Amino acid sequence: MKPVPLILDTDIGSDCDDAGALAVLHALADLGEAEILACIYSSGMNPFGPGCIAAINAWYGRPDIPLGSAPAGDLGDPRNDFLEAIATNTGLYGHSVVTREDERVAGMVSCYRRALAGAEDGSVRIVSIGHTQGVHDLLFSEADEISPLTGRELIARKVAAWIPMGGGFPHRDKPGWNFGRMGAARYTRNVVEGWPIQSEIVFSGYEIGLPIVTGAALRNSPQANPVREAYRLWNGGIALAEGRASWDQTAVLYAVRSSPSTAYWHVCRNGYCAIDDEGSTEWHFGDQRNHGYLVQTMPPAEIASILEVLMCAEPRLV
């Protein structure tokens, strides 16, 4: 089986499960199941996001993964529990990018478009575990020197599925972090409603990752592991001591291992997701728009064990 080409869009820093998701993705790449085309940092509030991603990529032996970033702005969370500490420790982690101002960090749209333009038709999966500005701006981008296709045309041709971690299903009154908080609401509805029908959307809702607690096993990882450090520094170390809900890891795991043989979750496809102006989700049964949402089938503790093994796997390419 060919590895799944994947673009990860993350707001790493507001929580530590983004770092855990990146660890899962690298472990799956080490197993030959995924190919990481690019990493996008979808927050404008902290300049050290790309540096933290670069440190994790370097730890796993992939320092050359293209990086894109949101510009400085009001989208996202300024929280800085671990981003600056990891991004600036280039001597320990062996990376060189520290902030989004580094010339090697592209804008979100150009990074997206370049990764998609070079990919096989219908092959790429975009996993959003952060805010929705990046996919929004890609969707509404114009043809340029990278590709003669508009963003909508690129997605229709190149993207097999968009897997966002966001919302709650079949209904959630609150808008949720990635879809409605920290400035994201102004983008989310337009993305979901404008997404081309040729590309599937599968939502990993809040309720999926909440009971899947992971991270405590990272205590046994080397102290030089930046993912371990993210869990140690976030929120006073509670995640490394007790674990943390695995919202973002679920989206990555489904994106790479979505075949029926894995059966971690069932996908409900009988209907479509409607999103209001605040970013709250409501599933409408009946009319179909190539949408789906994950429904629990495997017990959360079993999925947590699978994720912990991946999160703690030693890098194979270092």
C-alpha positions, 0 to 999 in steps of 0.5 A, spaced: 500 500 500 502 506 498 503 511 503 497 517 504 500 524 502 498 528 508 498 536 509 497 537 517 494 544 519 495 545 526 495 551 531 500 547 536 501 551 542 494 552 545 494 545 547 499 539 547 495 534 543 497 538 537 504 535 538 501 528 540 498 528 533 504 530 530 508 525 533 503 520 531 503 522 524 511 521 524 510 514 527 505 512 521 510 515 516 516 511 519 511 505 518 511 507 511 503 509 512 504 516 511 508 521 507 508 528 510 507 533 504 507 540 509 506 542 515 501 549 516 501 553 523 494 556 523 495 561 528 497 568 528 498 570 535 505 566 537 511 567 532 514 561 535 509 555 532 513 554 526 519 553 530 516 548 535 514 544 529 521 544 526 523 542 532 519 536 532 520 534 525 527 534 526 527 530 532 523 525 527 529 526 522 525 530 517 527 537 518 526 539 510 518 538 511 515 545 508 513 549 513 507 554 512 504 559 517 499 564 518 501 572 518 501 575 525 494 577 527 488 576 531 487 569 529 489 564 535 491 563 542 497 567 544 499 561 549 506 560 550 507 554 555 512 550 550 512 554 543 518 558 545 522 554 549 522 548 544 523 553 538 529 557 541 532 550 543 536 549 537 542 546 540 538 540 543 533 539 537 537 540 531 532 544 527 534 551 525 527 555 524 525 559 530 519 563 528 515 564 522 519 570 520 524 565 517 524 566 510 524 558 509 517 559 512 512 560 507 505 563 507 499 558 508 496 559 501 503 558 497 505 552 502 498 549 501 498 550 493 505 548 492 504 541 496 498 540 492 500 542 485 506 537 486 501 531 488 497 526 484 490 527 483 485 525 488 491 523 493 492 528 498 488 528 505 488 535 509 488 534 516 486 540 520 487 540 527 487 548 528 483 553 526 480 554 519 483 560 516 488 556 512 483 552 508 479 558 507 484 562 504 486 556 500 479 554 497 478 562 495 485 563 492 486 565 485 491 561 480 498 564 480 505 562 478 505 555 482 498 553 479 494 555 473 488 552 478 484 556 483 484 553 490 477 550 489 480 547 482 486 544 486 482 541 492 477 538 487 483 535 483 488 533 488 484 532 495 481 526 496 478 528 503 479 534 508 479 531 515 478 537 520 478 536 528 472 540 530 465 541 531 460 536 535 456 530 532 450 530 531 449 536 534 453 541 539 451 548 541 458 550 543 462 553 537 468 549 539 475 551 539 477 550 532 471 552 528 469 558 533 474 560 538 479 565 537 477 568 531 476 562 527 468 563 526 469 568 520 472 562 516 469 556 518 462 556 515 464 559 508 469 553 508 464 547 509 459 550 505 464 552 499 468 545 499 468 542 492 463 536 492 469 532 489 473 532 495 470 528 502 469 532 508 470 527 515 469 531 521 472 528 528 468 531 533 469 533 540 466 527 543 471 523 539 477 525 542 474 527 549 475 520 552 481 517 549 486 519 554 494 519 552 500 522 553 502 520 560 507 514 557 511 520 554 514 520 561 518 514 559 521 517 552 528 521 552 528 528 555 530 530 548 524 529 545 520 535 544 513 532 544 515 529 551 517 537 553 510 539 550 506 535 554 511 536 560 510 544 559 503 545 558 499 547 563 503 546 569 505 538 567 498 535 568 498 532 561 505 528 562 502 526 569 495 524 568 494 524 560 490 529 556 484 528 551 486 526 544 482 530 540 487 531 534 490 525 534 484 522 532 483 526 526 490 524 524 489 516 525 483 516 521 486 520 515 492 515 515 488 508 517 481 510 514 480 503 511 474 498 513 479 493 516 482 498 521 475 499 524 477 504 529 470 508 528 464 508 523 463 514 519 456 516 518 455 519 511 447 520 511 446 527 511 451 533 511 454 538 516 451 545 517 455 550 521 452 557 523 455 564 524 458 562 530 461 555 528 456 551 532 455 544 528 448 541 526 448 534 522 442 534 518 440 527 516 438 526 509 440 530 503 448 528 502 454 533 500 459 528 501 460 529 508 461 524 514 462 524 521 466 519 526 462 515 530 465 511 536 466 503 535 472 501 538 472 502 546 476 509 547 481 505 552 483 501 546 484 506 541 488 510 547 493 504 547 494 504 539 495 512 540 500 511 546 504 506 542 505 511 536 506 517 540 512 514 544 515 510 538 522 512 537 524 515 531 527 511 525 530 516 521 534 520 526 
